Amino acid sequence: MNQAPLTALDRALASGKYGYIDGLLVIRHGKVGYEKAYRHDYAAIYRKDVAKKSALNSSDPGGPYNYFNPWWHPYYHATDLHTLQSVTKTVTSAIIGVAIARHEFPDLDTPVLRFFDTTAVKHLDGRKRRMTLRHLLTMTAGLAWNEDTVPYADPTNDGSRMEASHDWVKYVLDKPMAEEPGKVFNYNGGATQTLAHLFRVATGYDLEEYGAKHLFQPLGIRRYYWKRAPSGLVDAQGGLYLAQKDLAKICYLYLQAGNWQGKQLIQADYVHQSVAPLVRVSPGVAYGYQWWHQSYGKKSTEVAWQGSGFGGQFALVLPQYDTVVILTAWNILPTMPYPTAALVIDYMRRAVNGPTKTTRAKP
């Protein structure tokens, strides 16, 4: 790799221009190409916010859902396990992919309400009855949900309101419908959280337990932490903590079309669908199964797959260059800057010597 653009990116990140960056890791052809860590005193940075009630600590002043608490964020208990936030959604999708490969998860076109007592669900109508597992995976559930248009610090944000409730899945399912399922993309962390409930009911296993045994263990991921919602259900939409290199393993698994050291952990078809532009979001940006799909450059082959999380978490895959980029940060207030995927992609394109033909997973 050309080190000059990577050094330039390192300097830009270290300068503070893009807020509080915690780590940068670049993997190419399965090997570490660049790695940097940046240290910040988050106890001092968020000292004024940690005890001041807001939408980011509305119901958990001393615990894991106070996003200003340095014992929990961005690192778990002063270790190198970094919060992934919504990159957790991407890992949740991978675990579902493993369960599908093992024939232990229902068909994705199964109606969601098949796993619930419909007499206890509010605003029940035909559209809600037609909502399927696939709609949850692709963020096309059709529920009236306001998460992507206002900051998480805003008390009207449905993601924050869900986390302030006791039963997250009930909060989600009791929302009225706004669209026919499958028609419109609407970012909805509650949809992913509902998948965690469906996983437990359908398979008989907790999502974390299953993922630890059938995904993490084969990849050699031995250390992690996964937060729980107040009801005890695993936080599938934002609660996972991993070390950077372990997150990179999951990304590299997708680069290898679900194959890890000769074992097919996830079916190649599921991988391809996960990173495909199944639902248009905006010009050049689409969504698959909990993966973002971003086009760049002038060639149709120039695409990136991405898991993205609150505060500036990026799990970025450039399949054309057989490259994985992990970026962690903690910029959680609405006025804070953060690097965009387009910025990182630009530096990576200049850092690689040329495209590779070794990649097997294609959208």
Residue pairs with C-beta under 8 A, 6 or more apart in sequence:
1 26
1 28
1 33
1 34
1 351
1 352
1 353
2 350
2 351
2 352
2 353
3 34
3 351
4 350
5 347
5 348
5 350
5 351
6 26
6 33
6 34
6 347
6 351
8 347
9 24
9 344
9 347
9 351
10 24
10 34
10 36
12 18
12 339
13 21
13 24
13 36
13 38
13 339
14 21
14 36
14 38
17 337
18 312
18 329
18 331
18 337
18 338
18 339
18 343
19 312
19 329
19 331
19 336
19 337
19 338
20 38
20 40
20 42
20 45
20 312
20 329
20 330
20 331
20 336
21 38
21 312
21 327
21 328
21 329
21 339
22 37
22 38
22 40
22 74
22 75
22 82
22 328
22 329
22 330
23 35
23 36
23 37
23 38
23 82
23 244
23 326
23 327
23 328
24 34
24 35
24 36
24 38
24 325
24 326
24 327
25 32
25 34
25 35
25 244
25 245
25 248
25 324
25 325
25 326
25 327
26 32
26 33
26 34
26 35
26 323
26 324
26 325
26 348
26 351
27 33
27 248
27 251
27 252
27 323
27 324
27 325
27 326
28 321
28 322
28 323
28 324
28 352
29 322
29 356
29 358
30 252
32 245
33 323
33 351
34 351
35 244
40 330
42 70
42 73
42 74
42 330
43 70
46 68
46 70
49 56
49 57
49 68
49 333
50 57
50 66
50 68
50 69
50 70
51 61
53 61
54 153
54 155
55 152
55 153
55 154
55 155
55 157
55 160
55 161
55 164
56 66
56 67
56 68
56 152
56 153
56 160
56 332
57 65
57 66
57 67
57 68
57 69
58 155
58 160
58 163
58 164
59 65
59 163
59 164
60 66
62 69
63 69
63 72
64 72
64 227
64 239
65 163
65 227
66 72
66 73
67 73
67 152
67 311
67 332
68 332
71 77
71 78
72 83
73 83
73 330
73 332
74 82
74 83
74 311
74 328
74 329
74 330
75 81
75 82
75 83
75 241
76 82
76 83
76 225
76 241
77 225
79 223
80 243
80 244
81 223
81 224
81 225
81 241
81 242
81 243
82 241
82 242
82 243
82 244
82 313
82 328
83 238
83 240
83 241
83 309
83 311
83 313
83 330
84 91
84 238
84 240
84 241
84 242
84 247
84 307
84 309
84 313
84 315
85 238
85 309
85 310
85 311
85 313
86 189
86 237
86 238
86 307
86 308
86 309
86 310
86 313
87 240
87 247
87 307
87 308
87 309
87 313
87 314
87 315
88 192
88 235
88 236
88 237
88 238
88 239
88 240
88 309
89 189
89 192
89 236
89 237
89 238
89 290
89 307
90 250
90 290
90 291
90 307
90 315
91 211
91 215
91 240
91 242
91 247
91 250
91 307
92 192
92 195
92 196
92 207
92 236
92 237
92 290
93 137
93 274
93 289
93 290
93 291
94 211
94 215
94 250
94 253
94 254
94 266
94 274
95 199
95 207
95 210
95 211
95 214
95 215
96 105
96 137
96 195
96 199
96 289
97 258
97 265
97 266
97 267
97 270
97 271
97 274
97 289
98 210
98 211
98 214
98 215
98 265
98 266
99 105
99 199
99 203
99 210
99 214
100 108
100 266
100 267
100 270
101 258
101 264
101 265
101 266
101 267
101 270
102 214
104 203
105 199
105 202
105 203
106 133
106 198
106 202
107 133
108 132
108 133
108 134
108 137
109 132
109 133
109 134
110 132
110 133
111 129
111 130
111 131
111 132
112 131
112 132
112 133
112 135
112 136
112 141
112 173
112 194
112 198
113 121
113 128
113 129
113 131
115 197
115 198
115 201
115 202
116 173
118 124
118 129
121 128
121 173
121 174
122 173
122 174
122 176
123 174
123 175
123 176
123 177
125 177
127 142
127 177
127 179
127 180
127 181
128 142
128 173
128 177
130 180
130 181
131 141
131 142
131 143
131 181
132 181
132 182
133 195
133 198
134 182
135 141
135 142
135 181
135 182
135 191
136 191
136 192
136 194
136 195
136 198
137 191
137 195
137 289
137 290
138 182
138 185
138 278
138 279
138 287
138 288
138 289
139 185
139 186
139 187
139 188
139 191
139 279
139 287
140 181
140 182
140 183
140 184
140 185
140 186
140 279
141 181
141 186
141 188
141 191
142 177
142 178
142 179
142 180
142 181
142 182
142 183
142 184
142 186
143 172
143 175
143 176
143 177
143 178
143 186
143 188
143 190
143 191
144 175
144 176
144 177
144 178
145 158
145 175
145 178
145 186
145 187
145 188
145 190
145 191
146 156
146 157
146 158
147 157
147 158
147 159
147 187
147 188
147 189
147 190
148 186
148 187
150 156
150 157
151 157
151 334
152 159
152 160
152 310
152 332
153 160
153 332
153 333
153 334
154 160
154 334
155 161
158 175
158 188
158 190
159 189
159 190
159 237
161 171
162 168
162 171
162 172
162 189
162 190
162 193
163 229
165 171
165 230
166 230
166 231
167 230
167 231
168 190
168 193
168 229
168 230
168 231
168 233
169 190
169 193
169 194
169 196
169 197
169 231
169 233
171 190
172 188
172 190
172 191
172 193
172 194
173 194
175 190
178 186
179 186
185 279
185 280
185 281
185 287
189 237
189 238
190 237
192 236
192 237
192 290
193 229
193 233
193 235
193 236
193 237
195 236
196 207
196 233
196 234
196 235
196 236
196 237
197 233
199 205
199 206
199 207
199 210
199 236
200 206
200 207
200 233
203 210
206 234
207 234
207 236
208 226
208 234
212 224
214 265
215 221
215 250
215 265
216 222
216 224
216 246
218 260
218 263
218 265
219 246
219 249
219 250
219 253
219 260
220 249
221 242
221 246
221 249
223 243
223 246
224 240
224 241
224 242
224 246
225 240
225 241
226 234
226 235
226 239
226 240
226 241
227 234
227 235
227 238
227 239
227 240
227 241
228 234
228 235
228 239
229 235
229 239
238 309
238 310
244 326
244 328
245 326
247 315
247 326
248 315
248 324
248 326
250 315
251 305
251 307
251 315
251 316
251 317
251 324
251 326
252 324
253 259
253 260
253 265
253 266
254 266
254 271
254 274
254 275
254 291
254 305
254 317
254 361
255 317
255 319
255 322
255 324
255 359
255 360
255 361
256 360
256 361
257 268
257 271
257 272
257 360
257 361
258 264
258 265
258 266
258 267
258 268
258 270
258 271
258 361
259 265
259 268
259 360
268 360
268 361
270 289
271 361
272 361
272 362
272 363
273 288
273 289
274 288
274 289
274 290
274 291
275 288
275 291
275 293
275 305
275 317
275 319
275 361
275 363
276 286
276 288
276 293
276 363
277 286
277 287
277 288
277 293
277 363
278 286
278 287
278 288
278 289
279 286
279 287
279 288
280 286
281 287
281 292
284 294
284 295
284 296
285 292
285 293
285 294
285 295
286 292
286 293
286 294
287 293
288 305
288 363
290 307
291 305
291 306
291 307
292 305
292 306
292 307
292 308
292 341
293 303
293 304
293 305
293 306
293 363
294 303
294 304
294 305
294 306
294 341
294 342
294 345
295 302
295 303
296 302
296 303
296 304
296 342
296 345
296 349
297 349
301 320
302 320
303 319
303 320
303 363
304 316
304 317
304 318
304 319
304 341
304 345
305 316
305 317
305 319
305 363
306 314
306 315
306 316
306 317
306 341
307 313
307 314
307 315
308 314
308 315
308 341
310 332
311 329
311 330
311 331
311 332
311 338
312 327
312 328
312 329
312 330
312 331
312 338
312 339
313 327
313 328
313 329
314 325
314 326
314 327
314 328
314 339
314 341
314 344
315 324
315 325
315 326
316 324
316 325
316 326
316 327
316 341
316 344
316 345
316 348
317 323
317 324
317 325
318 324
318 325
318 345
318 348
318 352
319 359
319 361
319 362
319 363
320 355
320 356
320 359
321 348
321 349
321 352
321 355
321 356
322 356
322 358
322 359
323 348
323 352
325 344
325 348
327 339
327 344
329 338
329 339
331 337
331 338
